[in-house]
Amino acid sequence: MFNKKEVIEILKNEIKANENYSAAAIQKANEGNIGTAKNLLEIANTAYKCANQRLSQLKEISKGRLTNEELDLVCQTEALYYNLRRAYKTIKNNQK
């Protein structure tokens, strides 16, 4: 089990990974590289799942008493779903 500081650091990394891979998937889809875009989307989705697991751990460790920084991480994690949706829609719209 990770301590709170470690969970926060891992969560931040997963958020960044989702953002980066979702953006890369959108870029590749717009370039017509659908196979690459799908692979990047899968990585982004894995980061999303990991972020949600870490968020659950953070809530458990904090016993529901989150700081403002931690609440910001909650919001960022919830926004990751929309990154995935944008990437998915871009891939879908660029398939021939």
N, C-alpha and C positions, 0 to 999 in steps of 0.2 A: 504494500500500500504506500502510496506517495503522500508526502506531507503537503500542506496547503500551498506553500510557495512553489513546489514542484508541479502541482496540478495546474496552478495558474500559468506557469511558464509553458507547460505542454499545451494547454488550451490556447494560449496566444499563438504558438507555432502551428497548431491545427487550423486556426482561423486564417492565418496568413497563407498556409498551404492551399486551403480551399479557395481563397481569393485569387491566388496566383494561377492555380490550375484551371479554375473556371474561366478566368480572363484569357488564358492561353487557348483553351478549348474554343472560345468564341472567335479568337483571332484565326485559328487554324480552320474553323468551319467557314469563315468568311473568305479565306484563301482557297477554299475548295478541298482541303485535306480532311475529309470527313472521318476516315479511319483514325488518323492521329487525334482529331478532335474528340472522338468517342473514347479513345484511350485516356486522354487528359481528363475528360469528364468523369470517368470511372475513378481516377485518382482523387479528383475533387470530392466525389461522393464518399470515398473512404475517409477523407479528412473530415468531412461533415459528420459522419458517424462517430469518429473518434472524438471530435469536439463535443458532441452531445454526451458521450460517455464521461468525458472529463468534467463537463458542466454538472452532470449528476453527482460526480464525486465531490466537486466543489461545494455544491449545495448541502451534501451530506456532512462534509467536514465542518462547514460553517454553521450547521444546524439552522439553516434558513436565515441567518443574520449576515447578509452580504454588505460589503462596503460599496461605496459609489463606483469604485474601479471595477469591482466584481460584477455589479449590476450592469455596467457598460459592457463587460464581456458576455453577459447573458444576452443583451441586445444584439451584439455582434454575432453571436452564435445563431440566434434566431434568424438573422438576415442571411446567413449562409444558404439557406434553402432557396432564397430568391436568386442567388448567384447560380445555383444549379439549374433552376428553371430557365433563366435567361440563356444559359449555355445550351441546354437541351433544345429550347425553341430555335436558337440560331442554327444548331446542327440540323434539326428537322427542316427548317426553311431552306437550307442550302443543299439538301440532298437532291439528287437528280432522279 
